[in-house]
Amino acid sequence: MMNKIKQSLAGISNSGNKKKLFISLFTTLLIVASIIAIVASTTKNSNKTKNNNISSSSLLLSHHSHTIIKKACTTTLYPELCFSALASEPNITHKVTNHKDVISLSLNITKRAVEHNYFTVKKLLLRKTLTKREKTALHDCLETIDETLDELKEAEDDLVLYPTKKTLYQHANDLKTLISSAITNQVTCLDGFSHDGADKLVRKVLEAGEVHVEHMCSNALAMIKNMTDTDIAEFEQTNTVLGSGKNNRKLLEDESGVQWPEWMSVGDRRLLQGAAVKADVVVAADGSGNFKTVSEAVAAAPLKSSKRFVIKIKAGVYKENVDVPKKVTNIMFLGDGRSNTIITGSRNVVDGSTTFHSATVAIVGGNFLARDITFQNTAGPSKHQAVALRVGADLSAFYNCDIIAYQDTLYVHNNRQFFVNCFISGTVDFIFGNAAVVFQNCDIHARRPDSGQKNMVTAQGRVDPNQNTGIVIQKCRIGATKDLEGVKNNFPTYLGRPWKEYSRTVIMQSSISDVIQPVGWHEWNGNFALNTLVYREYQNTGAGAGTSNRVTWKGFKVITSASEAQGFTAGSFIGGSSWLGSTGFPFSLGL
């Protein structure tokens, strides 16, 4: 258009036409300017509209994510931490579209915090002024940190497939167990520095990081519980109408009438019932087997095996400390009888160990079985904490085993566990920890402690009300060993005391001798946990079972409803219907 204007100017020679030309040129320029202005205005408005749409869309998505996160976080114990941790994550609007996304992102953020704690511990280990126990405690922390990372990763993987990989009940139990165990691991790390004043200085360096992870795990657990409980409630409501609900599950039952849960395979059930078992390797102290020590046999076991690996341990006394690490799964220890095959040690806190590390035998690898063996710590009552057996293996079971020590005999550390036909004896807190564990048909006997000590059968360590953990003693016999029986009036014995704030212990359908004091339970420290603990008794018998003089704490109650008691049976409390059957051990899922 501008070239045409130039040509018009060149062809004009007379002045008479100049006025007309000027008017024509001015008009043309106005038209061009108007066109440019219109185009520019249209483009600007178009871009503005587009930008406004993007902005509105972004704000809408952000508001949507904000609402989901807020709703999820309101169910937690630490909502401000929950929201701030998630909201500060880059590109949050693209990561959160539903409740499950919030949990998954929370787990991922928590993993990074755990990794940070790992490097803090490694840095502390470089200090040259550390005591023997401080070094041991820091190595305990590294072990529990490693386990926590595995648990968080497994929970993330399980969450991706929720709720299609398993039944809703299995998903819920597995997810809650994994995060409950992760919480316990943080507490365990810090507990390793509570033995003397010097230890507490190292603890102070770790405390903020460990507590932060504990609280992050707590938030994830609360959100998982809220999600799964809601889904299960909806499922049960639907299936009740259809007549195919949870209560119609079929239980495996043998010829003696014992009920078996589904999570134990027929093969494992036979292994535990005493059927002929073919060993993969044999341990014999006299050199007649493949190995002379149990530790050597464990070291030879395959890693992450999905097939049962049976270690036959012939009669003998094995003086060693045995560790079955997390990567060694599906192991079975098969002894020659509890009075014949004995694994024994004497590590203890007085001589410089931590409680966690003092265990004669420590089991962490999942799906562990043991039959016809004695686990023992001979440190004695004056050596304080000295563990015979520590168990952190999920879906583990023990049959016809003796667990013998004094203080802290059996450390049921975390995850789901089952003990049947076992003998457990000790003095102070001799069954303790924060697993979800059921004891059936066991003999649980207090023994003579040091002068001035009191006996506590249990010291349960639940730290969060959403943890699915606790100690259940069902159809057992609680009494005294011969060395205590004659002097029991000099050494008061109680069913338990609250190690942590939400301690949970249930004694039901058991025989309780008069070794137990009429009040039944003992405080830990003043009023600590008396309102928040969960202590229950149901249908017990014997001279020590009377409840008329029991403690009057808010957290203690005598169960009168069978339906309430049913919640603490093996079938309900440890999801036994999905795994106990494969052990081959006798058990009962109900009352």
C-alpha positions in Angstrom: 0.0 0.0 0.0 2.9 2.5 0.7 4.4 1.8 -2.7 1.2 2.8 -4.4 1.3 6.2 -2.5 4.8 6.9 -3.7 3.9 6.2 -7.3 0.9 8.6 -7.1 3.2 11.4 -5.8 5.7 10.9 -8.7 3.0 11.3 -11.3 1.6 14.6 -10.2 3.0 17.8 -11.7 0.5 20.6 -11.4 -0.2 22.5 -8.3 -4.0 22.4 -8.8 -4.0 18.8 -8.1 -1.8 19.2 -5.0 -4.7 20.0 -2.7 -6.6 17.0 -4.0 -3.5 14.8 -3.6 -3.0 16.0 0.0 -6.6 15.2 0.9 -6.3 11.8 -0.8 -3.0 11.0 0.9 -4.2 12.1 4.3 -7.3 9.9 3.9 -5.2 7.0 2.9 -2.9 7.4 5.8 -5.9 7.5 8.2 -7.2 4.3 6.7 -3.8 2.6 7.1 -3.4 3.8 10.7 -6.9 2.7 11.5 -6.3 -0.8 10.0 -3.0 -1.1 12.0 -4.7 0.1 15.2 -7.6 -2.4 14.7 -5.2 -5.3 14.0 -3.0 -4.4 17.0 -6.0 -4.0 19.3 -7.5 -7.3 18.1 -4.2 -9.1 18.7 -3.7 -7.5 22.1 -7.2 -8.4 23.2 -6.9 -11.9 21.8 -3.6 -12.5 23.7 -5.1 -10.9 26.8 -8.1 -13.2 26.6 -5.8 -16.2 26.1 -3.6 -15.2 29.0 -6.6 -14.7 31.2 -7.9 -18.1 30.3 -4.6 -19.7 31.2 -4.4 -17.8 34.4 -7.9 -18.7 35.3 -7.3 -22.4 34.5 -4.1 -22.4 36.5 -5.8 -20.7 39.5 -8.7 -23.2 39.2 -6.3 -26.2 39.2 -4.3 -24.7 42.1 -7.5 -24.2 44.0 -8.6 -27.8 43.3 -5.2 -29.1 44.5 -5.3 -26.9 47.5 -8.7 -28.2 48.4 -7.6 -31.9 48.1 -4.5 -31.3 50.2 -6.3 -29.4 52.9 -9.0 -32.1 53.1 -6.4 -34.9 53.4 -4.3 -33.0 55.9 -7.2 -32.3 58.2 -7.3 -36.0 59.1 -3.7 -36.0 60.4 -2.1 -35.3 63.8 0.2 -32.7 62.4 -1.9 -30.8 59.8 0.3 -27.7 59.5 3.4 -29.8 58.8 1.3 -31.9 56.3 0.1 -28.9 54.3 3.4 -26.9 54.4 5.4 -29.9 53.2 3.1 -30.6 50.3 2.3 -27.0 49.3 6.0 -26.1 49.0 6.6 -28.9 46.5 7.4 -27.6 42.9 4.7 -28.1 40.3 2.3 -29.2 43.0 -0.8 -28.6 40.8 0.4 -31.2 38.3 1.1 -33.8 41.0 -2.1 -33.8 43.0 -5.5 -34.7 41.6 -6.9 -37.0 44.3 -6.4 -38.2 47.8 -4.1 -41.1 46.7 -1.8 -38.5 45.0 -1.5 -36.6 48.3 -0.4 -39.7 50.1 2.1 -40.7 47.4 3.7 -37.3 47.3 3.9 -37.2 51.1 5.7 -40.6 51.1 8.1 -39.3 48.5 8.9 -36.1 50.5 9.4 -38.3 53.6 11.9 -40.5 51.8 14.0 -37.5 51.1 13.9 -36.5 54.7 15.0 -40.0 55.7 17.9 -39.8 53.3 19.0 -36.5 54.9 19.0 -38.3 58.3 21.2 -41.0 56.9 23.9 -38.5 56.0 23.6 -36.9 59.4 24.3 -40.3 61.1 27.2 -41.0 58.7 28.7 -37.6 59.6 28.3 -38.2 63.4 30.1 -41.5 63.0 33.2 -39.6 62.0 33.5 -38.1 65.5 36.5 -39.5 67.4 35.0 -38.9 70.8 32.2 -41.5 70.5 31.8 -44.2 73.1 31.3 -47.8 72.2 27.6 -47.6 72.8 27.2 -44.4 70.9 28.8 -46.1 67.8 26.5 -49.1 68.3 23.5 -46.8 68.6 24.4 -44.9 65.4 24.8 -48.2 63.5 21.4 -49.2 64.9 20.1 -46.0 63.4 21.6 -46.8 60.0 19.8 -50.1 60.1 16.5 -48.7 61.0 16.9 -45.9 58.4 17.6 -48.5 55.7 14.5 -50.4 56.8 12.4 -47.2 56.7 13.4 -46.5 53.1 12.4 -50.0 52.1 9.1 -49.6 53.9 8.3 -46.3 52.3 9.2 -47.5 48.8 7.1 -50.6 49.3 4.2 -48.5 50.5 4.6 -46.3 47.4 4.5 -49.3 45.1 1.5 -50.8 46.9 -0.3 -47.5 46.7 0.1 -47.3 42.9 -1.8 -50.6 42.6 -4.4 -49.7 45.3 -7.1 -51.0 45.4 -6.6 -53.6 42.5 -3.6 -55.7 43.5 -5.2 -57.3 46.6 -8.4 -57.2 48.5 -9.2 -53.9 50.2 -8.5 -55.5 53.6 -5.0 -56.7 52.5 -4.1 -53.4 51.0 -5.3 -51.6 54.2 -3.4 -54.0 56.5 -0.2 -53.9 54.4 -0.1 -50.1 54.0 -0.9 -49.5 57.7 1.7 -52.0 58.8 4.5 -50.5 56.6 4.0 -47.0 57.8 3.5 -48.1 61.4 6.8 -49.9 61.2 8.5 -46.8 59.7 7.3 -44.7 62.6 8.6 -47.2 65.1 12.0 -47.2 63.4 12.4 -43.5 64.1 11.6 -44.0 67.8 14.0 -47.0 68.0 16.9 -44.9 66.7 16.4 -42.3 69.4 15.8 -44.9 72.1 19.4 -46.1 71.5 20.7 -42.9 73.1 18.7 -43.0 76.3 21.0 -45.1 78.5 23.1 -42.4 80.0 23.8 -38.6 80.0 26.6 -38.7 77.4 24.4 -40.6 74.9 21.8 -37.9 75.1 24.2 -35.3 73.7 24.4 -37.4 70.5 20.6 -37.9 70.6 20.1 -34.2 70.5 21.9 -33.8 67.2 19.6 -36.5 65.6 16.3 -35.7 67.4 14.9 -33.0 65.1 15.4 -35.0 62.0 14.1 -38.2 63.4 11.1 -36.6 64.9 10.4 -34.8 61.7 10.3 -38.1 59.8 8.2 -39.7 62.5 5.6 -36.9 62.2 5.7 -37.1 58.4 5.1 -40.8 58.6 2.3 -40.2 61.1 0.6 -37.9 58.7 0.9 -40.4 55.8 -0.5 -43.1 58.1 -3.5 -41.0 59.1 -4.3 -40.3 55.5 -4.0 -43.9 54.5 -6.2 -45.0 57.4 -8.8 -42.4 56.4 -8.8 -43.5 52.8 -8.9 -47.2 53.4 -11.4 -47.1 56.2 -13.7 -45.1 54.0 -13.3 -47.5 51.1 -13.8 -50.5 53.3 -16.9 -49.0 54.9 -18.4 -48.4 51.4 -17.4 -51.9 50.3 -19.0 -53.5 53.3 -22.2 -51.5 53.0 -22.5 -52.6 49.3 -21.6 -56.2 49.9 -23.9 -56.5 52.9 -26.8 -55.6 50.6 -25.5 -58.2 48.1 -24.9 -60.8 50.8 -21.2 -61.3 50.1 -19.5 -59.2 52.8 -16.3 -59.7 54.8 -17.9 -61.9 57.4 -18.5 -64.6 54.8 -14.8 -65.5 54.6 -14.1 -69.1 54.8 -11.5 -70.2 57.4 -9.1 -73.2 56.9 -9.7 -75.7 59.6 -7.8 -79.0 60.4 -9.1 -82.2 61.8 -8.6 -81.1 65.4 -10.8 -78.0 64.8 -7.9 -75.5 64.8 -8.6 -72.6 62.4 -5.9 -71.6 59.9 -5.6 -68.2 58.2 -5.2 -67.9 54.5 -1.8 -66.3 54.5 -0.1 -69.5 55.4 0.4 -71.9 52.5 -0.4 -75.6 52.9 3.3 -76.3 52.6 4.3 -74.0 55.4 1.5 -75.3 57.5 2.9 -78.8 57.2 6.4 -77.5 58.1 5.1 -76.1 61.3 2.9 -79.0 62.2 5.8 -81.4 62.3 5.5 -83.1 59.0 8.7 -84.5 57.5 10.7 -81.5 56.4 13.5 -81.6 53.8 16.3 -79.2 54.9 18.2 -77.1 52.4 21.2 -77.0 54.7 22.1 -78.5 58.0 23.9 -76.8 60.9 25.7 -79.1 63.4 28.0 -78.1 66.1 29.9 -81.4 65.8 30.7 -80.8 62.2 28.3 -83.4 60.7 26.3 -80.8 58.8 27.0 -78.2 56.1 27.9 -75.6 58.7 29.0 -75.4 62.3 27.2 -72.1 63.1 23.7 -70.8 62.4 25.2 -67.5 61.1 27.1 -69.3 58.4 23.9 -71.0 57.2 22.1 -67.7 57.1 24.9 -66.1 55.1 24.5 -68.9 52.6 20.8 -68.4 52.1 19.5 -66.8 48.9 18.5 -63.2 48.9 14.9 -62.1 48.5 13.8 -65.6 48.0 10.1 -66.4 47.3 10.8 -70.0 48.1 11.1 -71.4 51.6 14.7 -72.1 52.6 14.9 -74.5 55.5 17.9 -74.4 57.9 17.9 -77.5 60.0 19.7 -76.8 63.3 20.7 -80.1 65.0 20.8 -80.6 68.7 23.5 -78.5 70.4 24.3 -75.3 72.2 25.2 -72.6 69.7 26.9 -69.7 71.4 26.6 -66.9 68.8 24.6 -63.8 67.9 22.6 -64.5 64.8 21.1 -61.8 62.4 18.7 -62.5 59.6 18.7 -59.3 57.6 15.9 -57.8 55.7 17.1 -59.1 52.3 17.1 -62.7 53.5 13.4 -63.7 53.3 11.4 -67.0 53.6 13.9 -68.6 56.1 12.9 -71.3 58.4 14.8 -72.4 61.5 14.0 -76.0 62.3 15.4 -77.3 65.6 15.7 -80.8 67.1 13.4 -79.8 70.0 13.3 -76.8 72.3 15.3 -78.5 75.0 17.9 -79.7 72.5 18.6 -76.9 70.1 19.7 -73.8 71.9 21.0 -70.5 70.5 22.5 -68.4 73.3 24.3 -65.2 73.9 24.9 -62.6 76.7 25.0 -59.1 75.2 23.5 -56.5 77.5 23.3 -52.8 78.1 25.5 -52.7 81.3 28.4 -54.0 79.3 28.0 -51.4 76.5 25.3 -52.6 74.1 22.1 -51.0 73.1 18.9 -52.8 73.8 18.3 -53.2 70.1 21.8 -54.6 69.5 21.8 -56.9 72.5 19.6 -59.6 70.9 21.0 -63.1 70.7 18.9 -63.6 67.6 17.6 -60.8 65.5 15.1 -61.5 62.7 14.2 -58.9 60.1 13.7 -60.8 56.8 10.0 -61.3 56.1 8.0 -64.5 56.2 10.3 -66.1 58.8 9.4 -69.3 60.6 11.0 -71.1 63.6 10.1 -74.4 65.2 11.5 -76.4 68.1 14.3 -74.1 69.2 15.3 -72.1 72.3 16.5 -68.5 72.0 18.3 -67.4 75.1 20.2 -64.5 76.7 22.2 -65.4 79.8 23.3 -62.0 80.9 21.3 -62.2 84.1 19.0 -59.8 86.0 21.7 -57.3 87.1 22.7 -56.6 83.5 19.4 -54.8 82.8 18.3 -54.9 79.1 19.5 -58.1 77.5 17.3 -59.4 74.6 17.1 -63.1 73.7 15.0 -62.7 70.5 14.2 -59.5 68.5 11.7 -59.8 65.7 11.0 -57.2 63.0 10.1 -59.7 60.3 6.7 -59.2 58.8 4.4 -62.2 58.7 6.7 -64.2 60.9 5.6 -67.1 63.2 7.1 -69.2 66.0 6.0 -72.6 67.1 7.1 -74.7 70.0 9.9 -72.3 70.9 11.4 -71.2 74.2 12.4 -67.5 74.6 14.3 -67.1 77.9 16.1 -64.2 79.5 15.5 -61.6 82.3 14.9 -58.0 81.4 13.5 -57.4 77.9 13.5 -61.1 76.9 11.4 -60.8 73.7 11.6 -57.7 71.6 8.6 -57.7 69.3 10.0 -54.8 67.4 7.6 -54.1 64.6 5.4 -55.7 61.8 3.0 -58.6 62.1 4.0 -61.6 64.2 2.4 -64.8 65.7 3.6 -67.0 68.5 1.9 -70.3 69.3 2.8 -73.1 71.9 5.8 -71.1 73.0 7.3 -70.6 76.5 8.5 -67.0 77.3 10.0 -66.1 80.6 11.7 -63.0 82.1 11.5 -60.2 84.6 11.2 -56.5 83.7 9.2 -55.7 80.6 10.0 -59.1 79.3 7.6 -58.9 76.3 8.0 -55.5 74.8 8.0 -53.5 71.5 5.6 -52.2 68.9 4.7 -55.0 66.6 1.2 -56.2 65.9 1.6 -59.5 67.6 -0.7 -62.3 68.9 0.3 -65.0 71.4 -1.8 -68.1 71.5 -1.6 -71.2 73.8 1.7 -69.9 75.2 3.1 -70.2 78.7 4.2 -66.8 79.8 6.1 -66.9 83.1 7.7 -64.2 85.3 10.9 -65.3 87.0 12.8 -64.1 90.1 14.3 -60.6 89.4 17.1 -58.7 91.1 16.4 -57.4 94.6 14.1 -54.4 94.6 12.8 -55.0 91.1 9.3 -55.5 90.0 8.2 -57.8 87.2 6.3 -56.5 84.2 5.0 -59.1 81.7 4.6 -56.5 78.9 5.7 -53.0 77.9 4.0 -52.1 74.7 5.4 -49.2 72.7 2.7 -47.7 70.4 3.5 -44.0 69.9 0.7 -43.0 67.5 -3.1 -43.8 67.9 -3.3 -44.7 64.2 -0.7 -47.4 64.4 -2.2 -50.9 63.9 0.1 -52.3 66.6 -0.3 -53.9 70.0 0.3 -57.1 72.1 -2.6 -59.6 72.3 -2.3 -62.6 74.6 -5.0 -65.1 73.9 -5.7 -68.5 75.4 -2.3 -68.4 77.2 -1.2 -69.2 80.7 0.4 -66.4 82.7 2.2 -67.6 85.8 5.6 -67.8 87.6 8.7 -70.0 87.2 9.7 -72.2 90.2 12.4 -69.8 91.4 9.8 -67.0 91.7 6.8 -69.0 93.0 8.1 -69.5 96.5 9.0 -65.8 97.0 6.4 -64.1 94.8 5.2 -61.9 97.6 8.6 -60.2 97.7 8.6 -59.4 94.0 5.4 -57.8 92.8 4.4 -58.8 89.2 2.1 -57.0 86.9 0.5 -57.6 83.5 2.3 -54.6 82.0 3.1 -50.9 82.0 2.9 -48.2 79.2 6.3 -47.8 77.6 4.9 -45.2 75.1 1.9 -42.9 75.1 -0.6 -45.1 73.2 0.5 -48.4 74.6 -1.9 -51.2 73.7 -2.1 -54.6 75.3 -5.0 -57.0 75.5 -5.2 -60.2 77.7 -8.1 -62.4 76.8 -9.4 -66.0 77.4 -6.2 -66.7 79.3 -5.4 -68.3 82.7 -3.8 -65.8 85.1 -2.2 -67.1 88.3 -2.0 -65.2 91.6 1.5 -64.1 90.8 -0.2 -61.1 89.2 -1.1 -58.3 91.6 -4.8 -57.5 92.1 -4.4 -54.1 90.5 -3.2 -55.9 87.4 -1.2 -53.1 85.8 1.5 -50.6 86.8 2.3 -47.0 85.7 5.5 -46.1 83.8 6.1 -42.7 85.3 3.4 -41.0 87.3 0.4 -40.2 85.1 2.2 -40.7 81.8 -0.1 -42.4 79.2 -2.8 -43.4 81.7 -5.5 -41.6 79.7 -4.2 -42.6 76.2 -3.2 -46.2 76.7 -5.5 -49.1 75.6 -5.4 -51.9 78.2 -8.1 -54.5 77.9 -9.1 -57.8 79.6 -11.7 -60.3 78.4 -12.9 -63.6 79.8 -9.8 -64.5 81.7 -9.7 -67.1 84.5 -7.6 -68.0 87.4 -6.7 -66.6 90.8 -5.1 -63.5 89.3 -7.9 -62.8 86.8 -10.3 -60.9 89.0 -11.0 -57.4 87.8 -12.8 -55.9 90.8 -9.6 -54.3 92.2 -8.0 -53.4 88.9 -6.6 -49.9 88.1 -9.1 -47.2 87.5 -7.2 -45.5 84.6 -9.2 -44.0 81.8 -7.4 -46.2 79.3 -8.2 -49.5 81.1 -11.4 -51.4 80.4 -12.8 -54.8 80.9 -14.4 -56.0 77.6 -17.9 -57.3 77.9 -18.8 -57.5 74.2 -17.7 -60.5 72.1 -17.8 -58.3 69.0 -15.3 -55.9 70.6 -13.1 -58.8 71.6 -13.2 -60.1 68.1 -11.3 -57.1 66.9 -8.2 -58.4 68.8 -8.3 -62.0 67.5 -5.6 -63.2 65.1 -8.0 -63.1 62.2 -8.8 -59.4 62.7 -5.8 -57.9 64.5 -2.9 -59.2 62.4 -4.9 -60.1 59.3 -4.3 -63.7 60.1 -6.9 -64.9 57.6 -4.6 -64.0 54.8 -1.2 -65.5 56.0 -1.3 -67.7 59.1 -2.4 -70.8 57.2 0.8 -70.9 55.3 2.9 -71.4 58.4 1.6 -74.8 59.2 1.3 -73.8 62.9 -1.9 -74.4 64.8 -3.9 -71.2 65.5 -7.3 -69.8 66.0 -8.6 -66.8 64.1 -11.5 -66.0 66.4 -12.6 -66.3 70.0 
